[in-house]
């Protein structure tokens, strides 16, 4: 039986998209399915470069269609930057293997500074390279500094003719081995401070571009490269000064969103495999799935995965509706990056606890899922960085809502051009949000939604009466615990908004919120134990602990959905 919440290649038909998008998404699924599981796993084990996949993408015009903004589409009606269909492709690529997704993801990042640039020639060059099937790279991080762009050692010396000579190295740069265009961040030697920043376009095939190595043991080519007297012509310059700094951060804003749906795809494939294995394995004369603890773990995994999908789908709508006066996406974006991807780790861990040694076998997809799911929380800023970021929005979101028109479901064939004119990457504390409470009010009849609402209201009271003081505001360890509590409220809000829009099964919703009630209680206990927690904060933390409402019949109905996944999908050999 096909489950409407989960992607299943056997039944997949993205009918909500336009015909060309549907064709390309289905063609991508069919390419992987015809390739087969054995070849998929063998390529992963042997760390084969993704030439066959990139060849398919070039023939179909996949990257060119999905990643060329309408302004550079030369009149093509199908080319646009459409976050909804980009998210759909992320999920498909994650489902079949993170290596494929990664080549696409770093192409997205490499294009970010180009599409934000006022350099029309560079934008036209990028569009032409996409049409030729080329991939792109984002040359930001360095071995000594990571992504600390304040400290870049990529130095540009003026050449006396309006251009520069670039010298320096970049490290951990995806697609750096094959990219037709690498967006490289550096600084001028003749200008001090932020006015000296430069983003420029480089070609990985130039003789002054030296590929050092792949820094990971993987089909993903995560390169180290070095520029030695690389000539940067005036036409190669994408941004200068503060605009280069903003382009770096705004590009990450665009790219980090892709991590959530890739994580979802991994979890979906792993879940089909795990449930099928467990349900058909006999232990002590019974199927493994007959044991109560196994049913609980698989049901929790399913509920968490449902939450990941509902949150991410709703976050797409806020991305697509964003504008200068609506920057709510700046909260929901790091949420998708840190909350959805860490939920993905929990899902895979729960599945692995059930299938145990099977998860190590070389002929399973699960073996790579268990490894690759770990990477997503650590890309495009760590979980800790993104948790600290969302704290900037805590007070405005919880306590000071503003009026906004309703945001509809956004599957329309529109170009999300605001993402390339986000403007200065500052002013996060002034971003306003709509009231989070109506989403909960609409589902107050569900016992665990109501119970979680009690905890959310308690968090508001914490912010009013026991918020970290000035000294505690420098204690990141304590603040991260507060961030986890806040993240749960935001997570629950968007889950419920999407549930209202799609008519999500209420049993699944209530089962999910039983999990979230437990999570909130666990993070409250963690806050209670922090070294710097005050007496008032400790008292609040224990008072916020709640027990989920138990309903055996509801849990049994959700379990029936999970059990039905056995045999629902298995990739052809």
N, C-alpha and C positions, 0 to 999 in steps of 0.2 A: 504494500500500500504506500502511495506517495504522501508525504507529509507536507502540507502547504507552507509550513514555516521554514523548511529546509530546501536548499538547492539540491536537485536530483537531475543528473544529466539525462536520465531516461525520459523524463517528462518535461524538461525545461523548455519553456516558450515565453520569452519576455514580451508578452503581447502589449504591455503598456508603453513600449517604445515604438519609434517610427520604423518603417520597413528596413532601411539600411542598417540601423542599429541592431535590430533583431537578427538580420542576416549575419552580421559580423560576430555577434555574440554566439549565435548557434554554430557558425563555422568554426569558431575557436574551440568550442566544446567538441565538435565532431573531429577536429584535427587531433586533439588529445585522445579521444576515444579510439580512433583508428590506429593511433600509435601504439596503444596498449600498455598495460601495467608493467609487463616485463621490461619493455624498453624504457619506460619512465623511470623505473627503479634502477636499471643498469646505468642509465645516463647520470643519475644522481650519485651512484656508488663510484663511478669512474671519473666524476668531475668533468664531464664532457662540456665543452663550450656550447652555447645555445644556438649555434648557427642554423640548425634546421627550423627551430621555432621562429627565429628572426627572419629567416627566409619566407616562411609562411606569412608572417605579419607583413612583410614587404609586398608579397604578391597580392595580398588582400587589401593593402592600404590601411591596415588596422591602426597603427600608431598615427599615421597621417590624418586619418578621419577623426579619431578621438582626441588628438592633442593639438590640432591646429585651430586657433581661435577664428571666429568668423571673419574678423578683420583681415586675416592673412589667407583666407580660403579661396581667393581669386574667383569668387562667385559660386563655388561648390555648395549646393544646398545641404550636403551631409556633414561637412566639416564644421565643428564647433567645439568649444571647451564646455562640456556638459557633465557636471559633477555626478549626476544620477547614473549615467551610463558608464562613467569612469569607475564608480563604485561597483557596478555590476561586473565589470571586467576584473577588478581587483579580486572579487570573490571567486571568480572562475579560475584565475591564475593561482591564487592561494590554494584552491581545492586540488589542483594538479601538481603543484610544487613551487615552493617559495623562490627557487632559482629563476623561474620564468617571470614571476612577479617582480623580482628585484631588478632585472634588466629594464623592465617597463617603468618601475618606480624611479630609478635614477635618471631615466630619460625625462620623466616629469620634472624632477628637480633641475636638471640641466637646462630645460626650456624656461623655467621660471624667470631668471634674470633677463632672458631674451625677450619674452613677451611683455615684460614690464618696461623694456627699454624704449627710448625715443629714437633709436637708431633703426631707421626704416630698412636700410640695406641689410643689416644683420638679421632683422626679422624675416625679410624675404629669403635670405640665405638659409635660415633655419627651416622655413616652410618647404623650400626646395629639397633640403636634405631629408626631411620627413618623407616627402614624396618618393625619394630614392630608397627609402627603407633604412636610413641610418639611425643609430641610437645616439644618445646624448649623455653628458656627464656633468656633475656639479662639483667643481673644484674649490671646496671651501676648507675642509679640515686639514690639519697638519699634524705630523708625528709628535712634535713637542708641545703643541698647544690644543690639540683636539679641534673643536669648533669654536674656540675662543677667538673671535674675529678681531678683537682689540689687539691681539698679539701676533698678527700674521707676519711671517718672514718671507712672503712672496714679494720681492722688491722690484719696482718698475723705475728704471732710470730714463729720463728724457733723452731721446736720440737726436734732438736738435732739429727735427723735421716734423714736429707735431705728434710723433709717436713715442714709443718706449722700447727699451730692451728689458725683458723680464727674466729674472733669475730667482730660483727658489724651488721648493719641493712641496708636493701635496701628498697626503696619505689617507688611505681609506676612501678612495674615490671609485665608486662603482662605474663600470663601463669604460674606465680609463684606458683600456686596451684597444677599443674599437670605435670610440665616439667620433663621429664626424665633426662635432662641435663640443668643446668643453668650456663651460662658463667658469672662469677662474677669478677668485677674489685675491686682491693684493693691495699694496700701498706704494705711493710714489716716494722716492728718496728725497725729493726736493720740496715737499710740502709736509708740515707737521700737523698732527691731530687728525680729526675725522675728515677734514677737507682733502686729505691725501688718499682716501680709499678709492679703489678702482675695481670695477668688474669688467673683464674683457673676454673675448671669444678666442679660444685656441683650437688647433687641429691636431689630433693625436698622431697624425701621419707626417707632421712636419719634422724635418731633420733636427731641429732644436728641441723637440719634445722627446724626452728619453723615458721609456717605460722601464721601471725598475723590477717590479715583481707583482704577483698576486699575493696579497697579505693574508688571505684566508685559504683554507684547504677545502675548496668548494668549486662548483661550476660557476658560481657568482664570481665575476672577475672584479675584485675590490682592490684597486690598483694603488701602488705608489708610483708617482711619476715626478720627473724633475725637468724644469725648464732651464736651459743654458743659453743666455743671450737670445731668447726667443723674441723675434720682431713683432711688436704689437703696433699695427698701423692705426691711424686715427679711425678708420672704419671698423676696427675690431673692438673699440671701446663701447661698452654697453651702459655703464653708469660711472659717475665720479662723485666723490665727496659723500655727504650724508646719504644721498640717494643710493649709493652702492651698499651702504650698511643696511638701509631699509629693504633693499631688494633681497639681501641675504635672508633676513628674518621673514619677510613676506613670502619668499619662496618656500621656506620651511613650513609656514602656515598652510600653504597649498598642499605640499607633499606629505606632511605628517598625517593628514586625514586618510590617506590610502592604507595606512597600517591596520585600521580597524577591520575593514572588509577582507583584507588578506587573511587576517587572523580567523575571521569567521569561516572562510573557505577551508582552511586547514582543519578547523574543528569539525566541520560537517563531514569531510571525508573520513577523518579519524573516528567519528561517531558511528557512521555506517559500518566500518570495519570492526570496531570494538563490540557493538551490540550484536552483530551477526556472529562473531566468534563466541562471545559469552553465551548467547542463547542456544548455540548448537554444541557446546562443550558440556559433557556429562561428568559430574564430580559427585562421588558418593551416591551414585544412582539417580541424581537429579541434575537438570540443567543448572549451570552456574547462576542464571538469572532467577532461580527459585529462592535464592538466599536473600533474606530481608536487607542485609547491609549492601548487597550488590544492587538491589532494586533502588535503594536510597541513593547510592552514589550515581547510578546512571540517570535517575530522575533529576537529581541536583544538576548534573552535567547538562541535561537537556534544558532545564529551566534557565540555567545561566546562559546557554547558547541562544535561547529564545530572547533573553534580555539583550544580549550583544546585538542581535539582528534588529530588534525593535528600536533600540537607542540609535544605532548607526543610520538606519533608514530615515529616522526623523531628523537627525543632524544634517543630512543632505539638504533638507528643505531650508534650513537656516543658512547654510552655505549659499544656496542658490538665490535666496532672498536678501542677502547682505547688501549693504550700501553704506555710504558715508554716515547716515543717521541710524543705521542698524548694524551694530558690530557684535551682536550676540554670538556669532560664530566663533569669536575669539575665546569664549569659554567652552563651547561645545567641541571645538577642535582639539584642544589638549585633553579633554575628557575622552574622546575617541582614541586618542593616542595612548593614554596611560590606563584608563579604566577598562576599555574594551579589550585591549591586548593582554592585560593582566588577568581579566576574566578568562581569556583564551587559555592562558597557562593553567588556570584552575580546572577548566573543562578537560584538558588533556591529562592532567594529573589524576582526576577522578576516573577517567576512562582507563588509564594505565594501572591504577590500583585494582581495577577489575580484571583486566586481561593479563596483567603480571608479565611473565616471561615472554609471552607472545609479542609484546611490544618491542623486543630486541631482535626479532627475526628479520633476516635480510630480504625476505620476499613480501614484506608488508609495506604498505604506505605509512603505517603508524610509526615505523622506525624513524623515518625522516620527519614526520610531524612532531614527534617528541623532542627532536633537536631544534627544528626550525621555529617552533612556537616560542622558544626562548628569546629569539632575536628581536621580535617585533617590539616588545616593551623597551628595548635598549637602543633602538634606532630613532633618529630625529629627536634627540633629547631624551635623557633617562626618565624613568617614572618619577624620580625625585624632583627633577627640574620642572616637569609638567605639573606635579602636585603643587609645588611652590608657586607656579604661574597661576593656577586656578584660584589660589587664596586671594589674589588681587581682586577677584570678583565677588568674594563671599558676602560681604555686608550688603552691597547693592542688590545682589540676587535674592538673598533671604529676606531682607528687611525693607527694601526701598523700591518696590516694583514701579514700573512706568507703563503707560498705555501704548500698545502697539496694535496695529490691525492684525487679524488672524493670519497665520502663515499656512497656506494650503499645501497639500502634497504636490511636489514639483517633479513631474515626469515629462513636462513639456519640452519640446525641442528648442530650447533657448540657449544662448551663449552666455556663460557666466563670466562676463568680461570684467566685473568689479574685482575679481581676484587678482587682476594684473594692474589695478590702480588703487590698491588698498591705502596708499599714502604712508605717512610717517608711522613707524612701529613704536608708538608710545601712547600715553593717555589711557592705559587699561583701567585705571581706577575710576574713570568717568563713564565707562560703558554701563548702560542701563538694560534691564531685563523686564519681561512681562511677569505677571504674578504666577508663581509656580503652583499655588494652591488649587486653582480650578481643575487642573489635571487630576489631582487626588480626589477632589470633591466628586468628580464624575464616576469614580470607582469606589466610593466610600462604603458601598454595600459589600465589598469583598473583605472578609475579616482581616487578612494580613495586610492589605492596603491600608485599612483603618489603623491597624497596630503600628505600621511603619510611619503613618502620618503623625502618630503620637511622638515618635522619636524625632521626626523632622521638626515638629513644633518645639520640642525640647532643645534642639540645636539652635533654633532662633533665640530661645531664652538664654542659652549659653552665650551667644554672641552679645546679647544685651547686658548680661549681668556678670559673666565670668570669663570674658574674652581675654586672651593673652595680653599682659601688660607690656610696657616698653621693653623691659629686660627680657621677657619671654619671647618677644618678637624677633630676637636674635638667636633663639634656640630652635634651629630648624628641625631637630628631632621631635620636639613637641608639636611644632606647627604642622609637620607632615601627618601626625595623627589626627589633628583637626581637619586637615585637607581630605583625608580619607572619609571622614564623616560627611563633610560637605559634598564630596563626589557622589556618595550614595544617594543624596537627595536629588541632585541634578540628574543622575542616572535614572532614578525612579520617575522623575517628572517626564522626561522624554519618552521613556518606555510607555507610560500611560497615555501620552499624547498620540503616539503611534498606534497604540492599541485601540483608541477611540476611532482613529481614522480607518483602521483596517478590520475592526471587528474581531480582534484576537480572542481566542478561546479563553473564557474567564477562569477555568480550572488551571490553565497554564499560568495565567497572570497571578492568581492567588498563590500557586506553588512557588513561583519566582519570588514573590514578596515575602513568603516564609523564609526563603534563603536570605533575602536582603535584611530582614529583621535580625536574623542570626549574625549577619555580617556587621550590622550597626552595633549590636551588643558587643561583639568581639573587639571592634575598634574603640568603643567606649571603655572597655576594660583595659585596653592597651594605653589609652590616654590616662587612665587612673594610675597606672604604674610608672608613668614618666617621672624622671628624677625631679624636674622643676615644676610639676603640677601642684597648684596651690590646694589648700584644704577645700575651698569652694569648688574648684574644678574636680577634685576627687569625689566630692559628694554628688556633684552633678552627674559625673560619669556613671556611678553606680545606679543613680536614679533613672538613667536613660536605658538601662538594660531591660529588655523585654523578651518574653518567650513567644514564639510564633503560635498561631492558632492551629491546632492539629485537626485534620479532617481526613480520616482514613479513606472515605469513599472518594474524595477529591484526589488524593494521592494515587489511589488505584486507577482512576480514570486517566490521569497523566501517565502513569506507568504503562497503561495499555497503548498509548501513543508511542512511547519509547520501544516497547516490545515489538510493535509493528514495523520498526526500522530494520529488524532482522531480515536480511535478504532483499530489502527494498532497493539496494544498489550495490553492485560490485563491479569494479572496472574489469573489462575484458582483458584476457591475457594478451 
